[in-house]
Amino acid sequence: VKFVESGGGLVRPGESLRLSCRAPGFAFSEAIISWYRQVPGQARQWVATIVPGGDTRYTDSVKGRFTLYRDVATNAAVYLQMDNLKPEDTGVYYCQEYDSTTWGEGTLVTVSS
């Protein structure tokens, strides 16, 4: 499945963004979904994962600032709430289903003063 990521933008340090991950007809409640970040010239880095039961895991650098959750009402999206953003959070963010090799276009997050 190729997901569509959205919600990125240019923000100042300390501000927030909410990224969305969508795919028409996809049952998000039944999947393991992860977010990754890629900075130009570097490999994609894992950011966070949500599993079918709702448990989440985060890379250390975003713990306490990012929250990953499903749209429980519609089961049509997964969201990454990003608070207290820092310049090092800058990059293109992608969501992907576990064990998939398909990537979407990503959404660019730029944190700069």
N, CA and C of each residue as an Amber inpcrd file, in Angstrom:
protein
   339
   0.8430000  -1.1930000   0.0000000   0.0000000   0.0000000   0.0000000
   0.8790000   1.2430000   0.0000000   0.5490000   2.1780000  -0.8450000
   1.2680000   3.4470000  -0.8740000   0.4570000   4.4730000  -0.1060000
   1.0150000   4.9380000   0.9920000   0.3230000   5.9040000   1.8130000
   0.5420000   7.3230000   1.2980000  -0.3420000   8.2130000   1.6940000
  -0.2120000   9.6290000   1.3850000   0.0190000  10.3720000   2.6900000
   1.1780000  11.0010000   2.7860000   1.5190000  11.7710000   3.9650000
   1.2120000  13.2520000   3.7000000   0.7670000  13.9300000   4.7420000
   0.4840000  15.3640000   4.6160000   0.6250000  16.0370000   5.9710000
   0.5860000  17.3640000   5.9550000   0.6120000  18.1200000   7.2010000
   1.9260000  18.8080000   7.5090000   2.9300000  18.5830000   6.6950000
   4.2150000  19.2290000   6.9340000   4.1610000  20.7210000   6.6690000
   5.2450000  21.3920000   7.0150000   5.3170000  22.8250000   6.7830000
   6.5400000  23.4230000   7.4300000   6.5950000  24.7400000   7.3730000
   7.6930000  25.4980000   7.9870000   7.1940000  26.0860000   9.2980000
   7.8550000  25.7350000  10.3870000   7.4730000  26.2480000  11.6990000
   8.7140000  26.7070000  12.4460000   8.4650000  27.4640000  13.5050000
   9.5720000  27.9120000  14.3610000   9.7960000  26.9010000  15.4810000
  10.9770000  26.8840000  16.0600000  11.2160000  26.0030000  17.2120000
  10.1750000  26.2430000  18.2970000   9.7020000  25.1560000  18.8770000
   8.6930000  25.2280000  19.9130000   7.2630000  25.1030000  19.4100000
   7.0710000  25.2660000  18.1240000   5.7210000  25.1500000  17.5680000
   5.3560000  23.6910000  17.2850000   4.1340000  23.4950000  16.7870000
   3.6040000  22.1510000  16.5950000   3.1270000  21.9320000  15.1660000
   3.0970000  20.6820000  14.7900000   2.4920000  20.2340000  13.5340000
   1.8230000  18.8900000  13.7850000   0.8110000  18.5920000  12.9690000
   0.2250000  17.2610000  12.9960000   0.3080000  16.6720000  11.5890000
   1.0210000  15.5720000  11.4780000   1.1530000  14.8770000  10.2040000
   0.0690000  13.8100000  10.0880000  -0.4050000  13.6240000   8.8520000
  -1.4250000  12.6160000   8.5850000  -0.8830000  11.5590000   7.6400000
  -1.3570000  10.3490000   7.8240000  -0.9940000   9.2230000   6.9620000
  -2.2970000   8.5620000   6.5440000  -2.5650000   8.5460000   5.2440000
  -3.8430000   8.0280000   4.7480000  -3.6370000   7.1010000   3.5590000
  -4.6120000   6.1950000   3.3880000  -4.6730000   5.3510000   2.2010000
  -6.1200000   4.8980000   2.0600000  -6.7930000   5.2550000   0.9850000
  -8.2050000   4.9060000   0.8300000  -8.4600000   3.4210000   1.0180000
  -9.3980000   3.0950000   1.9030000  -9.7850000   1.7150000   2.0970000
  -8.8710000   0.8950000   2.9850000  -7.8190000   1.4740000   3.4770000
  -6.8670000   0.7250000   4.2950000  -7.3480000   0.6690000   5.7320000
  -7.2360000  -0.5170000   6.3350000  -7.6950000  -0.7060000   7.7170000
  -6.5500000  -0.4390000   8.6800000  -6.4350000   0.7950000   9.1100000
  -5.3200000   1.1820000   9.9680000  -5.3330000   0.4710000  11.3050000
  -6.4880000   0.1060000  11.7880000  -6.5680000  -0.5270000  13.1070000
  -5.9370000  -1.9070000  13.1240000  -5.7110000  -2.4900000  11.9620000
  -5.1940000  -3.8500000  11.8830000  -3.7170000  -3.8960000  11.4950000
  -3.0910000  -2.7540000  11.4030000  -1.7370000  -2.7010000  10.8690000
  -0.7400000  -2.0950000  11.8450000   0.4990000  -2.4760000  11.6580000
   1.6220000  -1.8290000  12.3380000   2.1120000  -0.7240000  11.4180000
   2.0270000   0.5020000  11.8940000   2.3880000   1.6600000  11.0870000
   3.5310000   2.4090000  11.7650000   4.5200000   2.7490000  10.9610000
   5.6620000   3.4960000  11.4730000   5.8500000   4.7810000  10.7020000
   6.4380000   5.7610000  11.3770000   6.8630000   7.0010000  10.7440000
   8.3970000   7.0190000  10.7180000   8.9050000   7.5680000   9.6280000
  10.3410000   7.7040000   9.4490000  10.6380000   9.1400000   9.0200000
  11.8480000   9.5620000   9.2790000  12.3070000  10.8920000   8.8790000
  13.5750000  10.7380000   8.0440000  13.6570000  11.5200000   6.9870000
  14.8600000  11.4960000   6.1540000  15.3560000  12.9050000   5.9100000
  16.6340000  13.0910000   6.1930000  17.3180000  14.3380000   5.8980000
  18.1210000  14.1270000   4.6180000  18.1450000  15.1070000   3.7030000
  18.8910000  14.9310000   2.4510000  20.3100000  14.4370000   2.6980000
  20.6850000  13.3940000   1.9610000  22.0230000  12.8530000   2.0810000
  22.1870000  11.8310000   3.1790000  21.0960000  11.5850000   3.9240000
  21.1750000  10.6170000   5.0080000  20.1150000   9.5360000   4.8360000
  20.2960000   8.4280000   5.5090000  19.3240000   7.3420000   5.4560000
  18.0670000   7.7160000   6.2390000  16.9770000   7.0890000   5.8630000
  15.7460000   7.2870000   6.6450000  15.9660000   6.7750000   8.0610000
  15.4130000   7.5020000   9.0160000  15.5250000   7.1070000  10.4150000
  14.1320000   6.8420000  10.9730000  14.0300000   5.8010000  11.7480000
  12.7630000   5.4660000  12.3880000  12.4320000   6.5070000  13.4520000
  11.1520000   6.8880000  13.5010000  10.7000000   7.8860000  14.4680000
   9.7330000   7.2840000  15.4830000   8.7110000   6.5690000  14.9850000
   7.6840000   6.0540000  15.9000000   6.8930000   4.9400000  15.2220000
   6.2770000   4.0920000  16.0550000   5.4710000   2.9740000  15.5660000
   4.2290000   2.8220000  16.4260000   3.1200000   2.4640000  15.7650000
   1.9040000   2.1020000  16.4750000   1.4820000   0.7110000  16.0200000
   1.0500000  -0.1150000  16.9880000   0.6350000  -1.4770000  16.6770000
  -0.8860000  -1.6020000  16.8160000  -1.4720000  -2.7110000  16.3430000
  -2.9380000  -2.8310000  16.3520000  -3.5930000  -2.5940000  17.7020000
  -2.9610000  -2.9680000  18.7840000  -3.5590000  -2.7350000  20.0900000
  -3.4930000  -1.2970000  20.5520000  -2.7660000  -0.4710000  19.8150000
  -2.6570000   0.9430000  20.1570000  -1.3810000   1.3220000  20.8640000
  -0.5810000   0.3390000  21.2570000   0.6990000   0.6530000  21.8890000
   1.6030000   1.3840000  20.8980000   2.4120000   2.2620000  21.4470000
   3.2980000   3.0580000  20.6170000   4.7320000   2.9920000  21.1280000
   5.6470000   3.2280000  20.2150000   7.0720000   3.3010000  20.5420000
   7.6510000   4.5080000  19.8190000   8.6330000   5.1420000  20.4720000
   9.2400000   6.3380000  19.9020000  10.7560000   6.2730000  20.0040000
  11.4210000   6.8710000  19.0410000  12.8530000   7.0330000  19.1790000
  13.1170000   8.0230000  20.3160000  14.2410000   7.8790000  20.9750000
  14.5010000   8.6590000  22.1840000  14.3970000  10.1670000  21.9670000
  14.8160000  10.6380000  20.8150000  14.8780000  12.0860000  20.5940000
  13.5080000  12.7490000  20.5340000  12.4400000  11.9630000  20.3430000
  11.1070000  12.5720000  20.2380000  10.1880000  12.1970000  21.3890000
  10.6530000  11.3460000  22.2910000   9.8180000  10.9350000  23.4150000
   9.3980000  12.1540000  24.2270000   8.1070000  12.1790000  24.5610000
   7.5700000  13.2930000  25.3190000   7.1660000  14.4810000  24.4730000
   7.5150000  14.4670000  23.1950000   7.1610000  15.5790000  22.3090000
   6.2420000  15.1380000  21.1630000   6.3930000  13.9170000  20.7100000
   5.5840000  13.4050000  19.6050000   4.5810000  12.3880000  20.1450000
   3.4000000  12.3750000  19.5370000   2.3670000  11.4120000  19.8960000
   1.7960000  10.8010000  18.6230000   1.8160000   9.4890000  18.5600000
   1.3050000   8.7650000  17.3950000  -0.0240000   8.1190000  17.7820000
  -1.0430000   8.3340000  16.9570000  -2.3500000   7.7680000  17.2940000
  -3.1780000   7.5640000  16.0300000  -4.1980000   6.7110000  16.1780000
  -5.0970000   6.4440000  15.0530000  -6.3300000   7.3360000  15.1350000
  -6.9520000   7.5210000  13.9860000  -8.2800000   8.1280000  13.9510000
  -9.2590000   7.0070000  14.2610000  -9.6020000   6.8710000  15.5240000
 -10.4420000   5.7660000  15.9590000 -11.8410000   5.8530000  15.3630000
 -12.3320000   7.0420000  15.1900000 -13.7020000   7.2200000  14.7120000
 -13.8850000   6.7090000  13.2890000 -12.9000000   6.9640000  12.4390000
 -13.0500000   6.6130000  11.0270000 -12.1360000   5.4750000  10.5890000
 -11.1060000   5.1850000  11.3800000 -10.1010000   4.1800000  11.0030000
  -9.4780000   4.4990000   9.6520000  -9.4390000   5.7750000   9.3000000
  -8.9960000   6.1660000   7.9640000  -7.6430000   6.8540000   7.9540000
  -7.0170000   6.9770000   9.1160000  -5.7410000   7.6930000   9.1520000
  -4.9850000   7.3770000  10.4300000  -3.7050000   7.6460000  10.3380000
  -2.8350000   7.6670000  11.5090000  -2.2200000   9.0510000  11.5570000
  -2.1180000   9.5860000  12.7490000  -1.5910000  10.9320000  12.9190000
  -0.3270000  10.9300000  13.7800000   0.5850000  11.8230000  13.4470000
   1.7660000  12.0560000  14.2680000   1.7130000  13.4990000  14.7440000
   1.3380000  13.6730000  16.0090000   1.2990000  14.9980000  16.6090000
   2.7060000  15.3460000  17.0810000   3.2180000  16.4470000  16.5810000
   4.5930000  16.8420000  16.8540000   4.5790000  18.1740000  17.5970000
   4.9280000  18.1370000  18.8580000   4.9400000  19.3440000  19.6940000
   6.3640000  19.7320000  20.0600000   6.5070000  20.9920000  20.4450000
   7.8230000  21.4900000  20.8560000   8.8940000  21.1110000  19.8380000
   8.6150000  21.4110000  18.5880000   9.5180000  21.0210000  17.5190000
  10.8750000  21.6880000  17.6440000  11.8850000  20.9580000  17.2170000
  13.2660000  21.4280000  17.2700000  13.8650000  21.4150000  15.8620000
  14.8980000  22.2010000  15.6250000  15.5180000  22.2020000  14.2900000
  15.9620000  20.8030000  13.8420000  16.3730000  19.9840000  14.7700000
  16.8160000  18.6330000  14.3950000  15.6650000  17.7120000  13.9930000
  14.4440000  18.1700000  14.1360000  13.2920000  17.4070000  13.6460000
  13.0600000  17.6310000  12.1500000  13.7800000  18.5330000  11.5700000
  13.6270000  18.8450000  10.1470000  13.9130000  17.6250000   9.2860000
  13.0750000  17.4310000   8.2730000  13.2660000  16.3440000   7.3360000
  11.9730000  16.0190000   6.6060000  12.0590000  15.0570000   5.7220000
  10.8630000  14.5530000   5.0400000  10.3710000  13.3560000   5.8440000
   9.1040000  13.3910000   6.1950000   8.4950000  12.3510000   7.0210000
   7.6550000  11.4170000   6.1510000   7.8420000  10.1340000   6.3910000
   7.1280000   9.0930000   5.6550000   6.4340000   8.1600000   6.6380000
   5.2880000   7.6300000   6.2460000   4.6770000   6.5530000   7.0120000
   4.7160000   5.2960000   6.1560000   4.7380000   4.1620000   6.8250000
   4.8620000   2.9010000   6.1190000   4.3090000   1.7820000   6.9760000
   3.7140000   0.8080000   6.3040000   3.2370000  -0.3770000   6.9920000
   4.4130000  -1.3150000   7.2320000   4.3430000  -2.0180000   8.3570000
   5.4000000  -2.9610000   8.7140000   5.6600000  -3.9580000   7.5870000
   6.9190000  -4.1570000   7.3010000   7.3550000  -5.1500000   6.3120000
   7.0330000  -4.7510000   4.8690000   6.6390000  -3.5150000   4.6680000
   6.3840000  -3.0420000   3.3040000   7.6500000  -2.4460000   2.7150000
   7.7540000  -2.4940000   1.3930000   8.8700000  -1.8520000   0.7050000
   8.4010000  -0.6540000  -0.1100000   7.1310000  -0.3160000   0.0400000
   6.5550000   0.8020000  -0.7210000   6.5990000   2.0730000   0.1090000
   7.0690000   3.1350000  -0.5150000   7.1440000   4.4320000   0.1500000
   6.2760000   5.4460000  -0.5850000   5.6710000   6.3360000   0.1830000
   4.9340000   7.4410000  -0.3990000   5.8640000   8.5860000  -0.7400000
   5.2660000   9.7560000  -1.0070000   6.0490000  10.9240000  -1.3690000
   6.6010000  11.6530000  -0.1470000   6.0250000  11.3830000   1.0040000
   6.4760000  12.0410000   2.2220000   5.9410000  13.4610000   2.3320000
   6.1640000  14.0470000   3.4970000   5.7820000  15.4370000   3.7280000
   6.9360000  16.1370000   4.4410000   7.2670000  17.3180000   3.9710000
   8.4510000  18.0290000   4.4580000   8.1330000  18.8480000   5.6920000
   8.9240000  18.6300000   6.7180000   8.8510000  19.4210000   7.9430000
  10.1420000  20.2200000   8.0720000   9.9940000  21.5200000   8.1990000
  11.1600000  22.3830000   8.3800000  10.9710000  23.1970000   9.6530000
  11.9120000  23.0520000  10.5660000  11.8510000  23.7850000  11.8300000
  13.0220000  24.7530000  11.8600000  12.6990000  26.0170000  11.7750000
  13.7500000  27.0220000  11.6780000  13.2630000  28.3450000  12.2350000
  14.1680000  29.0620000  12.8640000  13.8210000  30.3870000  13.3610000
  14.1120000  31.4560000  12.3170000
